[in-house]
Amino acid sequence: MTFRYRLLDFDSHGNEAATDALLLLTNLPPGKYRFEVLAANDDGVLECDARCLAFTTVAGLLSDELVIALCIVTLLLATILLVRLRVRSAANGFGAL
């Protein structure tokens, strides 16, 4: 058995899949999608009606620019804090001599 599939509103053409029952869709932007699949028997005859599955993808945490900016600011502040603590520790060490 072979399959023909397409992602409506994203793919304008159908894609052939051998006998794989697993399909990985990567790099889909956030949104609502409909996945359509047709099955064909060993003679290549497609079934009459396609099966359709609706699903929604959401943005990942690191795809949001605000989250990335906050991570960079946090990293910079932590670096500044560590440098200040190191300088203070070094100054206290020299004063004890």
C-alpha positions, 0 to 999 in steps of 0.5 A, spaced: 500 500 500 502 506 498 500 513 500 499 520 497 498 526 502 498 534 502 498 539 507 492 543 505 493 551 505 501 549 505 502 544 499 499 546 492 501 539 490 500 532 492 506 528 495 508 521 494 510 516 500 512 509 499 509 505 504 512 509 510 506 510 515 510 516 519 511 523 516 515 528 519 513 535 518 518 540 520 519 548 519 511 549 519 509 556 521 504 557 527 497 556 524 491 552 522 492 546 517 489 540 514 492 534 512 489 530 507 491 523 505 489 518 499 491 510 500 492 506 493 492 499 493 498 495 490 496 496 483 496 503 484 488 504 484 487 510 489 481 510 494 475 514 492 475 519 498 481 522 501 481 522 509 482 529 512 485 531 519 485 538 522 491 540 526 494 547 529 501 548 531 503 553 536 510 558 536 515 554 540 518 558 546 525 560 543 521 563 536 519 569 540 523 575 539 521 577 546 523 571 549 530 571 546 531 578 548 530 577 555 535 571 555 540 575 552 539 581 557 539 576 563 545 573 560 549 580 560 546 581 567 549 575 570 555 576 567 556 583 570 554 580 576 559 575 576 565 580 574 563 585 580 563 579 585 570 577 582 573 584 582 570 585 589 573 578 592 580 580 589 580 587 592 578 584 599 584 579 598 589 585 596 587 589 602 588 583 607 596 583 605 
